[in-house]
């Protein structure tokens, strides 16, 4: 596995997600705060699409950082990511 990087830069996060045909989403069930996810490909059941503005409001409110990998060890584009505490 190639090294993962952490960022809080909104433009960098959005570009990474857009480059992989992802969409901002949150878990549909439970709580009003929302649990952030990235939806790739066919819309995943249990996720609600959200606007980028709402995505980054939740991101900042919860003081998250974005851990991501650009490429796999063999050079393929990676979709590995997760949200972590700052």
PDB file of N, CA, C and O in Angstrom:
ATOM      1  N   UNK A   1       0.838  -1.178   0.000  1.00  0.00           N
ATOM      2  CA  UNK A   1       0.000   0.000   0.000  1.00  0.00           C
ATOM      3  C   UNK A   1       0.882   1.240   0.000  1.00  0.00           C
ATOM      4  O   UNK A   1       1.865   1.317   0.737  1.00  0.00           O
ATOM      5  N   UNK A   2       0.530   2.177  -0.809  1.00  0.00           N
ATOM      6  CA  UNK A   2       1.227   3.453  -0.878  1.00  0.00           C
ATOM      7  C   UNK A   2       0.863   4.288   0.352  1.00  0.00           C
ATOM      8  O   UNK A   2      -0.149   4.032   1.005  1.00  0.00           O
ATOM      9  N   UNK A   3       1.685   5.276   0.658  1.00  0.00           N
ATOM     10  CA  UNK A   3       1.434   6.107   1.840  1.00  0.00           C
ATOM     11  C   UNK A   3       0.153   6.912   1.725  1.00  0.00           C
ATOM     12  O   UNK A   3      -0.216   7.370   0.643  1.00  0.00           O
ATOM     13  N   UNK A   4      -0.514   7.076   2.845  1.00  0.00           N
ATOM     14  CA  UNK A   4      -1.716   7.896   2.917  1.00  0.00           C
ATOM     15  C   UNK A   4      -1.332   9.264   3.466  1.00  0.00           C
ATOM     16  O   UNK A   4      -0.374   9.397   4.227  1.00  0.00           O
ATOM     17  N   UNK A   5      -2.087  10.268   3.072  1.00  0.00           N
ATOM     18  CA  UNK A   5      -1.864  11.642   3.522  1.00  0.00           C
ATOM     19  C   UNK A   5      -3.119  12.149   4.215  1.00  0.00           C
ATOM     20  O   UNK A   5      -4.218  11.643   3.990  1.00  0.00           O
ATOM     21  N   UNK A   6      -2.937  13.148   5.055  1.00  0.00           N
ATOM     22  CA  UNK A   6      -4.051  13.776   5.755  1.00  0.00           C
ATOM     23  C   UNK A   6      -4.138  15.237   5.345  1.00  0.00           C
ATOM     24  O   UNK A   6      -3.124  15.922   5.215  1.00  0.00           O
ATOM     25  N   UNK A   7      -5.384  15.708   5.142  1.00  0.00           N
ATOM     26  CA  UNK A   7      -5.594  17.113   4.813  1.00  0.00           C
ATOM     27  C   UNK A   7      -6.911  17.594   5.400  1.00  0.00           C
ATOM     28  O   UNK A   7      -7.812  16.807   5.691  1.00  0.00           O
ATOM     29  N   UNK A   8      -6.997  18.915   5.567  1.00  0.00           N
ATOM     30  CA  UNK A   8      -8.258  19.565   5.933  1.00  0.00           C
ATOM     31  C   UNK A   8      -8.638  20.591   4.866  1.00  0.00           C
ATOM     32  O   UNK A   8      -9.620  21.316   5.026  1.00  0.00           O
ATOM     33  N   UNK A   9      -7.878  20.656   3.794  1.00  0.00           N
ATOM     34  CA  UNK A   9      -8.094  21.619   2.713  1.00  0.00           C
ATOM     35  C   UNK A   9      -9.309  21.202   1.884  1.00  0.00           C
ATOM     36  O   UNK A   9      -9.303  20.148   1.249  1.00  0.00           O
ATOM     37  N   UNK A  10     -10.346  22.033   1.895  1.00  0.00           N
ATOM     38  CA  UNK A  10     -11.603  21.704   1.222  1.00  0.00           C
ATOM     39  C   UNK A  10     -11.415  21.481  -0.282  1.00  0.00           C
ATOM     40  O   UNK A  10     -11.990  20.545  -0.838  1.00  0.00           O
ATOM     41  N   UNK A  11     -10.634  22.310  -0.935  1.00  0.00           N
ATOM     42  CA  UNK A  11     -10.420  22.166  -2.379  1.00  0.00           C
ATOM     43  C   UNK A  11      -9.717  20.854  -2.702  1.00  0.00           C
ATOM     44  O   UNK A  11     -10.074  20.164  -3.657  1.00  0.00           O
ATOM     45  N   UNK A  12      -8.741  20.527  -1.916  1.00  0.00           N
ATOM     46  CA  UNK A  12      -7.995  19.283  -2.145  1.00  0.00           C
ATOM     47  C   UNK A  12      -8.892  18.054  -1.929  1.00  0.00           C
ATOM     48  O   UNK A  12      -8.829  17.088  -2.690  1.00  0.00           O
ATOM     49  N   UNK A  13      -9.715  18.102  -0.897  1.00  0.00           N
ATOM     50  CA  UNK A  13     -10.646  17.003  -0.615  1.00  0.00           C
ATOM     51  C   UNK A  13     -11.647  16.859  -1.758  1.00  0.00           C
ATOM     52  O   UNK A  13     -11.884  15.759  -2.258  1.00  0.00           O
ATOM     53  N   UNK A  14     -12.224  17.974  -2.160  1.00  0.00           N
ATOM     54  CA  UNK A  14     -13.225  17.922  -3.238  1.00  0.00           C
ATOM     55  C   UNK A  14     -12.598  17.413  -4.534  1.00  0.00           C
ATOM     56  O   UNK A  14     -13.200  16.591  -5.224  1.00  0.00           O
ATOM     57  N   UNK A  15     -11.419  17.879  -4.873  1.00  0.00           N
ATOM     58  CA  UNK A  15     -10.743  17.420  -6.093  1.00  0.00           C
ATOM     59  C   UNK A  15     -10.465  15.921  -6.038  1.00  0.00           C
ATOM     60  O   UNK A  15     -10.659  15.217  -7.029  1.00  0.00           O
ATOM     61  N   UNK A  16     -10.013  15.430  -4.892  1.00  0.00           N
ATOM     62  CA  UNK A  16      -9.724  14.007  -4.753  1.00  0.00           C
ATOM     63  C   UNK A  16     -11.002  13.198  -5.003  1.00  0.00           C
ATOM     64  O   UNK A  16     -10.985  12.210  -5.736  1.00  0.00           O
ATOM     65  N   UNK A  17     -12.098  13.624  -4.391  1.00  0.00           N
ATOM     66  CA  UNK A  17     -13.379  12.921  -4.543  1.00  0.00           C
ATOM     67  C   UNK A  17     -13.884  13.026  -5.981  1.00  0.00           C
ATOM     68  O   UNK A  17     -14.295  12.023  -6.563  1.00  0.00           O
ATOM     69  N   UNK A  18     -13.859  14.221  -6.557  1.00  0.00           N
ATOM     70  CA  UNK A  18     -14.302  14.419  -7.942  1.00  0.00           C
ATOM     71  C   UNK A  18     -13.484  13.588  -8.925  1.00  0.00           C
ATOM     72  O   UNK A  18     -14.037  13.022  -9.869  1.00  0.00           O
ATOM     73  N   UNK A  19     -12.179  13.512  -8.712  1.00  0.00           N
ATOM     74  CA  UNK A  19     -11.296  12.757  -9.611  1.00  0.00           C
ATOM     75  C   UNK A  19     -11.629  11.269  -9.631  1.00  0.00           C
ATOM     76  O   UNK A  19     -11.244  10.561 -10.562  1.00  0.00           O
ATOM     77  N   UNK A  20     -12.337  10.793  -8.617  1.00  0.00           N
ATOM     78  CA  UNK A  20     -12.685   9.381  -8.522  1.00  0.00           C
ATOM     79  C   UNK A  20     -14.182   9.159  -8.729  1.00  0.00           C
ATOM     80  O   UNK A  20     -14.721   8.106  -8.385  1.00  0.00           O
ATOM     81  N   UNK A  21     -14.844  10.169  -9.298  1.00  0.00           N
ATOM     82  CA  UNK A  21     -16.289  10.121  -9.568  1.00  0.00           C
ATOM     83  C   UNK A  21     -17.109   9.843  -8.315  1.00  0.00           C
ATOM     84  O   UNK A  21     -18.122   9.145  -8.360  1.00  0.00           O
ATOM     85  N   UNK A  22     -16.653  10.401  -7.196  1.00  0.00           N
ATOM     86  CA  UNK A  22     -17.383  10.261  -5.944  1.00  0.00           C
ATOM     87  C   UNK A  22     -18.330  11.435  -5.738  1.00  0.00           C
ATOM     88  O   UNK A  22     -18.234  12.471  -6.395  1.00  0.00           O
ATOM     89  N   UNK A  23     -19.243  11.231  -4.802  1.00  0.00           N
ATOM     90  CA  UNK A  23     -20.211  12.263  -4.451  1.00  0.00           C
ATOM     91  C   UNK A  23     -20.297  12.374  -2.936  1.00  0.00           C
ATOM     92  O   UNK A  23     -20.209  11.365  -2.235  1.00  0.00           O
ATOM     93  N   UNK A  24     -20.469  13.592  -2.420  1.00  0.00           N
ATOM     94  CA  UNK A  24     -20.609  13.743  -0.967  1.00  0.00           C
ATOM     95  C   UNK A  24     -21.939  13.156  -0.509  1.00  0.00           C
ATOM     96  O   UNK A  24     -22.965  13.315  -1.170  1.00  0.00           O
ATOM     97  N   UNK A  25     -21.903  12.480   0.627  1.00  0.00           N
ATOM     98  CA  UNK A  25     -23.110  11.847   1.160  1.00  0.00           C
ATOM     99  C   UNK A  25     -22.993  11.757   2.673  1.00  0.00           C
ATOM    100  O   UNK A  25     -21.937  11.993   3.259  1.00  0.00           O
ATOM    101  N   UNK A  26     -24.117  11.407   3.282  1.00  0.00           N
ATOM    102  CA  UNK A  26     -24.117  11.124   4.715  1.00  0.00           C
ATOM    103  C   UNK A  26     -24.994   9.909   4.954  1.00  0.00           C
ATOM    104  O   UNK A  26     -25.853   9.576   4.137  1.00  0.00           O
ATOM    105  N   UNK A  27     -24.770   9.256   6.072  1.00  0.00           N
ATOM    106  CA  UNK A  27     -25.563   8.097   6.434  1.00  0.00           C
ATOM    107  C   UNK A  27     -26.986   8.564   6.683  1.00  0.00           C
ATOM    108  O   UNK A  27     -27.208   9.541   7.399  1.00  0.00           O
ATOM    109  N   UNK A  28     -27.951   7.868   6.092  1.00  0.00           N
ATOM    110  CA  UNK A  28     -29.354   8.277   6.159  1.00  0.00           C
ATOM    111  C   UNK A  28     -29.963   8.117   7.538  1.00  0.00           C
ATOM    112  O   UNK A  28     -30.698   8.993   7.994  1.00  0.00           O
ATOM    113  N   UNK A  29     -29.672   7.025   8.202  1.00  0.00           N
ATOM    114  CA  UNK A  29     -30.326   6.718   9.468  1.00  0.00           C
ATOM    115  C   UNK A  29     -29.574   7.315  10.649  1.00  0.00           C
ATOM    116  O   UNK A  29     -28.348   7.434  10.640  1.00  0.00           O
ATOM    117  N   UNK A  30     -30.347   7.687  11.668  1.00  0.00           N
ATOM    118  CA  UNK A  30     -29.771   8.100  12.936  1.00  0.00           C
ATOM    119  C   UNK A  30     -29.253   9.521  12.974  1.00  0.00           C
ATOM    120  O   UNK A  30     -28.769  10.045  11.970  1.00  0.00           O
ATOM    121  N   UNK A  31     -29.356  10.137  14.128  1.00  0.00           N
ATOM    122  CA  UNK A  31     -28.780  11.448  14.440  1.00  0.00           C
ATOM    123  C   UNK A  31     -28.993  12.546  13.419  1.00  0.00           C
ATOM    124  O   UNK A  31     -29.200  12.282  12.235  1.00  0.00           O
ATOM    125  N   UNK A  32     -28.941  13.761  13.885  1.00  0.00           N
ATOM    126  CA  UNK A  32     -29.108  14.903  13.001  1.00  0.00           C
ATOM    127  C   UNK A  32     -27.777  15.438  12.502  1.00  0.00           C
ATOM    128  O   UNK A  32     -27.740  16.206  11.541  1.00  0.00           O
ATOM    129  N   UNK A  33     -26.683  15.042  13.144  1.00  0.00           N
ATOM    130  CA  UNK A  33     -25.368  15.548  12.761  1.00  0.00           C
ATOM    131  C   UNK A  33     -24.869  14.983  11.447  1.00  0.00           C
ATOM    132  O   UNK A  33     -24.145  15.650  10.708  1.00  0.00           O
ATOM    133  N   UNK A  34     -25.255  13.762  11.163  1.00  0.00           N
ATOM    134  CA  UNK A  34     -24.828  13.116   9.931  1.00  0.00           C
ATOM    135  C   UNK A  34     -23.436  12.533  10.045  1.00  0.00           C
ATOM    136  O   UNK A  34     -22.544  13.137  10.641  1.00  0.00           O
ATOM    137  N   UNK A  35     -23.257  11.377   9.482  1.00  0.00           N
ATOM    138  CA  UNK A  35     -21.953  10.738   9.398  1.00  0.00           C
ATOM    139  C   UNK A  35     -21.544  10.812   7.941  1.00  0.00           C
ATOM    140  O   UNK A  35     -22.235  10.285   7.069  1.00  0.00           O
ATOM    141  N   UNK A  36     -20.433  11.459   7.678  1.00  0.00           N
ATOM    142  CA  UNK A  36     -20.004  11.683   6.298  1.00  0.00           C
ATOM    143  C   UNK A  36     -19.530  10.404   5.628  1.00  0.00           C
ATOM    144  O   UNK A  36     -18.913   9.534   6.244  1.00  0.00           O
ATOM    145  N   UNK A  37     -19.843  10.327   4.354  1.00  0.00           N
ATOM    146  CA  UNK A  37     -19.380   9.243   3.499  1.00  0.00           C
ATOM    147  C   UNK A  37     -19.112   9.809   2.116  1.00  0.00           C
ATOM    148  O   UNK A  37     -19.526  10.921   1.788  1.00  0.00           O
ATOM    149  N   UNK A  38     -18.413   9.023   1.317  1.00  0.00           N
ATOM    150  CA  UNK A  38     -18.233   9.334  -0.099  1.00  0.00           C
ATOM    151  C   UNK A  38     -18.909   8.205  -0.851  1.00  0.00           C
ATOM    152  O   UNK A  38     -18.618   7.032  -0.616  1.00  0.00           O
ATOM    153  N   UNK A  39     -19.807   8.554  -1.750  1.00  0.00           N
ATOM    154  CA  UNK A  39     -20.546   7.568  -2.517  1.00  0.00           C
ATOM    155  C   UNK A  39     -19.920   7.460  -3.901  1.00  0.00           C
ATOM    156  O   UNK A  39     -19.875   8.440  -4.644  1.00  0.00           O
ATOM    157  N   UNK A  40     -19.438   6.269  -4.247  1.00  0.00           N
ATOM    158  CA  UNK A  40     -18.825   6.019  -5.552  1.00  0.00           C
ATOM    159  C   UNK A  40     -19.751   5.141  -6.376  1.00  0.00           C
ATOM    160  O   UNK A  40     -20.447   4.284  -5.832  1.00  0.00           O
ATOM    161  N   UNK A  41     -19.763   5.351  -7.680  1.00  0.00           N
ATOM    162  CA  UNK A  41     -20.533   4.477  -8.573  1.00  0.00           C
ATOM    163  C   UNK A  41     -22.022   4.614  -8.361  1.00  0.00           C
ATOM    164  O   UNK A  41     -22.543   5.714  -8.173  1.00  0.00           O
ATOM    165  N   UNK A  42     -22.707   3.470  -8.396  1.00  0.00           N
ATOM    166  CA  UNK A  42     -24.157   3.460  -8.180  1.00  0.00           C
ATOM    167  C   UNK A  42     -24.459   3.974  -6.777  1.00  0.00           C
ATOM    168  O   UNK A  42     -23.744   3.647  -5.830  1.00  0.00           O
ATOM    169  N   UNK A  43     -25.527   4.786  -6.634  1.00  0.00           N
ATOM    170  CA  UNK A  43     -25.878   5.286  -5.294  1.00  0.00           C
ATOM    171  C   UNK A  43     -26.062   4.125  -4.313  1.00  0.00           C
ATOM    172  O   UNK A  43     -26.772   3.159  -4.591  1.00  0.00           O
ATOM    173  N   UNK A  44     -25.414   4.247  -3.180  1.00  0.00           N
ATOM    174  CA  UNK A  44     -25.466   3.203  -2.164  1.00  0.00           C
ATOM    175  C   UNK A  44     -26.690   3.379  -1.283  1.00  0.00           C
ATOM    176  O   UNK A  44     -26.978   4.478  -0.808  1.00  0.00           O
ATOM    177  N   UNK A  45     -27.402   2.286  -1.071  1.00  0.00           N
ATOM    178  CA  UNK A  45     -28.561   2.316  -0.193  1.00  0.00           C
ATOM    179  C   UNK A  45     -28.099   2.675   1.217  1.00  0.00           C
ATOM    180  O   UNK A  45     -27.068   2.190   1.682  1.00  0.00           O
ATOM    181  N   UNK A  46     -28.856   3.516   1.882  1.00  0.00           N
ATOM    182  CA  UNK A  46     -28.483   3.921   3.230  1.00  0.00           C
ATOM    183  C   UNK A  46     -27.697   5.218   3.275  1.00  0.00           C
ATOM    184  O   UNK A  46     -27.405   5.732   4.355  1.00  0.00           O
ATOM    185  N   UNK A  47     -27.346   5.760   2.090  1.00  0.00           N
ATOM    186  CA  UNK A  47     -26.658   7.051   2.030  1.00  0.00           C
ATOM    187  C   UNK A  47     -27.556   8.078   1.376  1.00  0.00           C
ATOM    188  O   UNK A  47     -28.288   7.774   0.434  1.00  0.00           O
ATOM    189  N   UNK A  48     -27.494   9.289   1.879  1.00  0.00           N
ATOM    190  CA  UNK A  48     -28.239  10.408   1.315  1.00  0.00           C
ATOM    191  C   UNK A  48     -27.252  11.368   0.670  1.00  0.00           C
ATOM    192  O   UNK A  48     -26.325  11.836   1.331  1.00  0.00           O
ATOM    193  N   UNK A  49     -27.438  11.670  -0.620  1.00  0.00           N
ATOM    194  CA  UNK A  49     -26.563  12.662  -1.256  1.00  0.00           C
ATOM    195  C   UNK A  49     -26.744  14.025  -0.587  1.00  0.00           C
ATOM    196  O   UNK A  49     -27.857  14.403  -0.220  1.00  0.00           O
ATOM    197  N   UNK A  50     -25.645  14.754  -0.432  1.00  0.00           N
ATOM    198  CA  UNK A  50     -25.711  16.102   0.134  1.00  0.00           C
ATOM    199  C   UNK A  50     -24.868  17.044  -0.718  1.00  0.00           C
ATOM    200  O   UNK A  50     -23.989  16.616  -1.466  1.00  0.00           O
ATOM    201  N   UNK A  51     -25.155  18.328  -0.586  1.00  0.00           N
ATOM    202  CA  UNK A  51     -24.388  19.351  -1.305  1.00  0.00           C
ATOM    203  C   UNK A  51     -23.024  19.503  -0.643  1.00  0.00           C
ATOM    204  O   UNK A  51     -22.845  19.184   0.532  1.00  0.00           O
ATOM    205  N   UNK A  52     -22.072  19.996  -1.420  1.00  0.00           N
ATOM    206  CA  UNK A  52     -20.725  20.217  -0.886  1.00  0.00           C
ATOM    207  C   UNK A  52     -20.756  21.135   0.326  1.00  0.00           C
ATOM    208  O   UNK A  52     -20.002  20.931   1.277  1.00  0.00           O
ATOM    209  N   UNK A  53     -21.621  22.144   0.303  1.00  0.00           N
ATOM    210  CA  UNK A  53     -21.692  23.086   1.427  1.00  0.00           C
ATOM    211  C   UNK A  53     -22.045  22.350   2.726  1.00  0.00           C
ATOM    212  O   UNK A  53     -21.401  22.560   3.754  1.00  0.00           O
ATOM    213  N   UNK A  54     -23.057  21.496   2.678  1.00  0.00           N
ATOM    214  CA  UNK A  54     -23.442  20.731   3.866  1.00  0.00           C
ATOM    215  C   UNK A  54     -22.331  19.761   4.272  1.00  0.00           C
ATOM    216  O   UNK A  54     -22.057  19.585   5.459  1.00  0.00           O
ATOM    217  N   UNK A  55     -21.703  19.141   3.292  1.00  0.00           N
ATOM    218  CA  UNK A  55     -20.604  18.214   3.542  1.00  0.00           C
ATOM    219  C   UNK A  55     -19.505  18.894   4.364  1.00  0.00           C
ATOM    220  O   UNK A  55     -19.051  18.354   5.372  1.00  0.00           O
ATOM    221  N   UNK A  56     -19.084  20.078   3.925  1.00  0.00           N
ATOM    222  CA  UNK A  56     -17.995  20.754   4.626  1.00  0.00           C
ATOM    223  C   UNK A  56     -18.451  21.395   5.934  1.00  0.00           C
ATOM    224  O   UNK A  56     -17.631  21.589   6.831  1.00  0.00           O
ATOM    225  N   UNK A  57     -19.737  21.729   6.070  1.00  0.00           N
ATOM    226  CA  UNK A  57     -20.254  22.203   7.360  1.00  0.00           C
ATOM    227  C   UNK A  57     -20.129  21.088   8.400  1.00  0.00           C
ATOM    228  O   UNK A  57     -19.678  21.331   9.520  1.00  0.00           O
ATOM    229  N   UNK A  58     -20.527  19.871   8.032  1.00  0.00           N
ATOM    230  CA  UNK A  58     -20.424  18.724   8.938  1.00  0.00           C
ATOM    231  C   UNK A  58     -18.950  18.421   9.220  1.00  0.00           C
ATOM    232  O   UNK A  58     -18.573  18.141  10.358  1.00  0.00           O
ATOM    233  N   UNK A  59     -18.128  18.481   8.184  1.00  0.00           N
ATOM    234  CA  UNK A  59     -16.690  18.234   8.304  1.00  0.00           C
ATOM    235  C   UNK A  59     -16.063  19.167   9.340  1.00  0.00           C
ATOM    236  O   UNK A  59     -15.312  18.719  10.207  1.00  0.00           O
ATOM    237  N   UNK A  60     -16.369  20.448   9.251  1.00  0.00           N
ATOM    238  CA  UNK A  60     -15.796  21.442  10.178  1.00  0.00           C
ATOM    239  C   UNK A  60     -16.415  21.337  11.567  1.00  0.00           C
ATOM    240  O   UNK A  60     -15.707  21.428  12.570  1.00  0.00           O
ATOM    241  N   UNK A  61     -17.727  21.146  11.630  1.00  0.00           N
ATOM    242  CA  UNK A  61     -18.409  21.057  12.921  1.00  0.00           C
ATOM    243  C   UNK A  61     -17.839  19.917  13.758  1.00  0.00           C
ATOM    244  O   UNK A  61     -17.726  20.034  14.979  1.00  0.00           O
ATOM    245  N   UNK A  62     -17.484  18.826  13.108  1.00  0.00           N
ATOM    246  CA  UNK A  62     -16.965  17.651  13.806  1.00  0.00           C
ATOM    247  C   UNK A  62     -15.444  17.619  13.876  1.00  0.00           C
ATOM    248  O   UNK A  62     -14.858  16.637  14.330  1.00  0.00           O
ATOM    249  N   UNK A  63     -14.797  18.715  13.418  1.00  0.00           N
ATOM    250  CA  UNK A  63     -13.336  18.828  13.480  1.00  0.00           C
ATOM    251  C   UNK A  63     -12.651  17.586  12.896  1.00  0.00           C
ATOM    252  O   UNK A  63     -11.818  16.946  13.538  1.00  0.00           O
ATOM    253  N   UNK A  64     -13.034  17.271  11.652  1.00  0.00           N
ATOM    254  CA  UNK A  64     -12.487  16.099  10.978  1.00  0.00           C
ATOM    255  C   UNK A  64     -11.303  16.461  10.099  1.00  0.00           C
ATOM    256  O   UNK A  64     -11.093  17.623   9.748  1.00  0.00           O
ATOM    257  N   UNK A  65     -10.544  15.450   9.757  1.00  0.00           N
ATOM    258  CA  UNK A  65      -9.488  15.540   8.750  1.00  0.00           C
ATOM    259  C   UNK A  65      -9.756  14.402   7.768  1.00  0.00           C
ATOM    260  O   UNK A  65     -10.451  13.438   8.090  1.00  0.00           O
ATOM    261  N   UNK A  66      -9.197  14.529   6.572  1.00  0.00           N
ATOM    262  CA  UNK A  66      -9.424  13.549   5.512  1.00  0.00           C
ATOM    263  C   UNK A  66      -8.136  12.779   5.263  1.00  0.00           C
ATOM    264  O   UNK A  66      -7.156  13.335   4.766  1.00  0.00           O
ATOM    265  N   UNK A  67      -8.143  11.509   5.605  1.00  0.00           N
ATOM    266  CA  UNK A  67      -7.015  10.622   5.360  1.00  0.00           C
ATOM    267  C   UNK A  67      -7.275   9.928   4.027  1.00  0.00           C
ATOM    268  O   UNK A  67      -8.323   9.311   3.840  1.00  0.00           O
ATOM    269  N   UNK A  68      -6.322  10.028   3.101  1.00  0.00           N
ATOM    270  CA  UNK A  68      -6.552   9.470   1.767  1.00  0.00           C
ATOM    271  C   UNK A  68      -5.257   8.980   1.140  1.00  0.00           C
ATOM    272  O   UNK A  68      -4.159   9.360   1.546  1.00  0.00           O
ATOM    273  N   UNK A  69      -5.419   8.141   0.157  1.00  0.00           N
ATOM    274  CA  UNK A  69      -4.293   7.599  -0.594  1.00  0.00           C
ATOM    275  C   UNK A  69      -4.530   7.947  -2.064  1.00  0.00           C
ATOM    276  O   UNK A  69      -5.613   7.702  -2.596  1.00  0.00           O
ATOM    277  N   UNK A  70      -3.520   8.515  -2.717  1.00  0.00           N
ATOM    278  CA  UNK A  70      -3.655   8.879  -4.123  1.00  0.00           C
ATOM    279  C   UNK A  70      -3.520   7.676  -5.043  1.00  0.00           C
ATOM    280  O   UNK A  70      -4.292   7.519  -5.989  1.00  0.00           O
ATOM    281  N   UNK A  71      -2.541   6.829  -4.764  1.00  0.00           N
ATOM    282  CA  UNK A  71      -2.269   5.667  -5.622  1.00  0.00           C
ATOM    283  C   UNK A  71      -1.980   4.449  -4.762  1.00  0.00           C
ATOM    284  O   UNK A  71      -1.472   4.564  -3.647  1.00  0.00           O
ATOM    285  N   UNK A  72      -2.309   3.289  -5.295  1.00  0.00           N
ATOM    286  CA  UNK A  72      -1.975   2.039  -4.627  1.00  0.00           C
ATOM    287  C   UNK A  72      -0.489   1.754  -4.833  1.00  0.00           C
ATOM    288  O   UNK A  72       0.179   2.456  -5.592  1.00  0.00           O
ATOM    289  N   UNK A  73       0.018   0.745  -4.171  1.00  0.00           N
ATOM    290  CA  UNK A  73       1.432   0.386  -4.296  1.00  0.00           C
ATOM    291  C   UNK A  73       1.801   0.033  -5.736  1.00  0.00           C
ATOM    292  O   UNK A  73       2.943   0.234  -6.150  1.00  0.00           O
ATOM    293  N   UNK A  74       0.838  -0.495  -6.503  1.00  0.00           N
ATOM    294  CA  UNK A  74       1.122  -0.855  -7.894  1.00  0.00           C
ATOM    295  C   UNK A  74       0.801   0.273  -8.881  1.00  0.00           C
ATOM    296  O   UNK A  74       0.800   0.055 -10.093  1.00  0.00           O
ATOM    297  N   UNK A  75       0.526   1.484  -8.360  1.00  0.00           N
ATOM    298  CA  UNK A  75       0.352   2.653  -9.208  1.00  0.00           C
ATOM    299  C   UNK A  75      -1.058   2.947  -9.669  1.00  0.00           C
ATOM    300  O   UNK A  75      -1.279   3.917 -10.394  1.00  0.00           O
ATOM    301  N   UNK A  76      -2.019   2.129  -9.264  1.00  0.00           N
ATOM    302  CA  UNK A  76      -3.413   2.365  -9.647  1.00  0.00           C
ATOM    303  C   UNK A  76      -4.008   3.501  -8.807  1.00  0.00           C
ATOM    304  O   UNK A  76      -3.560   3.758  -7.690  1.00  0.00           O
ATOM    305  N   UNK A  77      -5.013   4.169  -9.354  1.00  0.00           N
ATOM    306  CA  UNK A  77      -5.717   5.203  -8.594  1.00  0.00           C
ATOM    307  C   UNK A  77      -6.427   4.537  -7.422  1.00  0.00           C
ATOM    308  O   UNK A  77      -7.136   3.545  -7.590  1.00  0.00           O
ATOM    309  N   UNK A  78      -6.226   5.092  -6.244  1.00  0.00           N
ATOM    310  CA  UNK A  78      -6.795   4.521  -5.025  1.00  0.00           C
ATOM    311  C   UNK A  78      -8.057   5.268  -4.607  1.00  0.00           C
ATOM    312  O   UNK A  78      -8.168   6.480  -4.793  1.00  0.00           O
ATOM    313  N   UNK A  79      -8.993   4.533  -4.048  1.00  0.00           N
ATOM    314  CA  UNK A  79     -10.183   5.132  -3.447  1.00  0.00           C
ATOM    315  C   UNK A  79     -10.130   5.044  -1.923  1.00  0.00           C
ATOM    316  O   UNK A  79     -11.113   5.345  -1.246  1.00  0.00           O
ATOM    317  N   UNK A  80      -8.983   4.632  -1.386  1.00  0.00           N
ATOM    318  CA  UNK A  80      -8.875   4.523   0.065  1.00  0.00           C
ATOM    319  C   UNK A  80      -8.966   5.897   0.702  1.00  0.00           C
ATOM    320  O   UNK A  80      -8.211   6.809   0.363  1.00  0.00           O
ATOM    321  N   UNK A  81      -9.905   6.030   1.632  1.00  0.00           N
ATOM    322  CA  UNK A  81     -10.027   7.273   2.402  1.00  0.00           C
ATOM    323  C   UNK A  81     -10.851   6.997   3.652  1.00  0.00           C
ATOM    324  O   UNK A  81     -11.607   6.028   3.729  1.00  0.00           O
ATOM    325  N   UNK A  82     -10.678   7.871   4.614  1.00  0.00           N
ATOM    326  CA  UNK A  82     -11.554   7.861   5.786  1.00  0.00           C
ATOM    327  C   UNK A  82     -11.451   9.188   6.493  1.00  0.00           C
ATOM    328  O   UNK A  82     -10.484   9.933   6.334  1.00  0.00           O
ATOM    329  N   UNK A  83     -12.463   9.462   7.270  1.00  0.00           N
ATOM    330  CA  UNK A  83     -12.512  10.694   8.045  1.00  0.00           C
ATOM    331  C   UNK A  83     -12.003  10.375   9.446  1.00  0.00           C
ATOM    332  O   UNK A  83     -12.430   9.409  10.078  1.00  0.00           O
ATOM    333  N   UNK A  84     -11.080  11.212   9.914  1.00  0.00           N
ATOM    334  CA  UNK A  84     -10.489  11.003  11.229  1.00  0.00           C
ATOM    335  C   UNK A  84     -10.571  12.298  12.038  1.00  0.00           C
ATOM    336  O   UNK A  84     -10.767  13.379  11.482  1.00  0.00           O
ATOM    337  N   UNK A  85     -10.421  12.174  13.338  1.00  0.00           N
ATOM    338  CA  UNK A  85     -10.372  13.365  14.199  1.00  0.00           C
ATOM    339  C   UNK A  85      -9.087  14.127  13.936  1.00  0.00           C
ATOM    340  O   UNK A  85      -8.040  13.540  13.666  1.00  0.00           O
ATOM    341  N   UNK A  86      -9.186  15.453  14.019  1.00  0.00           N
ATOM    342  CA  UNK A  86      -7.989  16.293  13.854  1.00  0.00           C
ATOM    343  C   UNK A  86      -7.091  16.157  15.047  1.00  0.00           C
ATOM    344  O   UNK A  86      -6.034  16.785  15.099  1.00  0.00           O
TER     345      UNK A  86
END
